[in-house]
Amino acid sequence: MAQKLKRISFTLREDENFIPLIALLKACDVVYSGSEAQEVVSAGMVLRNGEVETRKRAKITAGETIVFENYEIFVEGCD
């Protein structure tokens, strides 16, 4: 049986157009540390818009969705 994802909304700061993937995982508290974030991304455990993302510093922009374990993070722009 599929596990329900916990949805998290993350809003970029007014002066930012993107956030690096590992920084996003840490900012949303879905990993314990930056090194853990690097490990899970390198291991192919993170999906970006439904595709595996292995670039640790991939620039995540408004409108994108990141899935890791049972978390779904939706990135929003600052309006």
DAZI-V688157 format. One record per pair of residues at least 24 apart in sequence whose ideal C-beta (glycine too) atoms are under 10 Angstrom apart, sorted by the first residue. I is the first residue (numbers start at 0). J is the second residue. D is the distance in Angstrom with one decimal. If there is no record, write none. Layout:
# DAZI-V688157
<<I:J:D> <I:J:D>>
This chain:
# DAZI-V688157
<<2:68:9.0> <2:69:5.3> <3:69:7.6> <3:71:9.7> <4:66:6.9> <4:67:9.7> <4:68:8.9> <4:69:5.7> <4:70:6.5> <4:71:4.1> <4:72:9.6> <5:29:8.8> <5:68:9.2> <5:69:5.8> <5:70:5.3> <5:71:7.0> <5:72:9.4> <6:64:9.5> <6:70:8.1> <6:71:5.1> <6:72:8.1> <6:73:6.8> <7:65:9.0> <7:70:6.0> <7:71:7.0> <7:72:4.7> <7:73:7.2> <7:74:9.6> <8:71:9.9> <8:72:7.8> <8:73:5.3> <8:74:8.2> <8:75:6.0> <9:59:8.7> <9:61:9.7> <9:63:9.9> <9:65:8.6> <9:72:5.6> <9:73:7.1> <9:74:5.2> <9:75:6.9> <10:61:8.6> <10:73:9.7> <10:74:7.9> <10:75:4.8> <10:76:7.4> <10:77:5.8> <10:78:8.8> <11:59:8.8> <11:60:7.8> <11:61:6.0> <11:74:6.6> <11:75:7.0> <11:76:5.6> <11:77:5.6> <12:76:9.9> <12:77:6.3> <13:76:9.2> <13:77:4.4> <13:78:9.3> <14:77:8.5> <15:60:9.4> <15:61:9.5> <15:76:9.0> <15:77:7.8> <16:58:8.0> <16:60:6.3> <16:61:8.0> <16:76:8.3> <17:56:10.0> <17:57:8.9> <17:58:3.9> <17:59:5.9> <17:60:4.8> <17:61:8.4> <17:63:9.1> <17:74:8.7> <18:56:10.0> <18:57:9.8> <18:58:7.7> <18:59:5.3> <18:60:8.3> <18:61:9.8> <18:63:9.8> <18:74:7.2> <19:54:9.2> <19:55:7.3> <19:56:4.4> <19:57:7.0> <19:58:6.7> <19:59:7.2> <20:45:6.9> <20:47:7.3> <20:52:6.4> <20:53:9.5> <20:54:6.9> <20:55:6.2> <20:56:6.6> <20:57:4.5> <20:58:8.1> <20:59:5.5> <20:63:9.8> <20:65:7.2> <20:67:9.7> <21:45:9.3> <21:54:9.6> <21:55:4.9> <21:56:6.7> <21:57:8.8> <21:59:9.9> <22:55:9.6> <22:56:8.4> <22:59:8.7> <23:57:9.3> <23:59:5.4> <23:63:9.4> <23:65:6.4> <23:67:9.6> <23:72:6.5> <23:74:7.1> <24:55:9.7> <24:59:9.7> <24:65:7.6> <24:67:6.4> <24:70:8.8> <24:72:8.0> <26:72:9.3> <27:65:8.5> <27:67:8.9> <27:70:7.1> <27:72:5.4> <27:74:9.7> <28:70:9.3> <29:65:8.9> <29:67:5.5> <29:68:7.1> <29:69:9.1> <29:70:4.7> <29:71:10.0> <29:72:7.3> <30:67:7.8> <30:68:9.4> <30:70:9.7> <36:67:9.1> <39:67:6.5> <39:68:8.3> <40:67:8.8> <44:68:7.4> <45:70:9.9> <45:72:9.7> <46:71:9.2>>
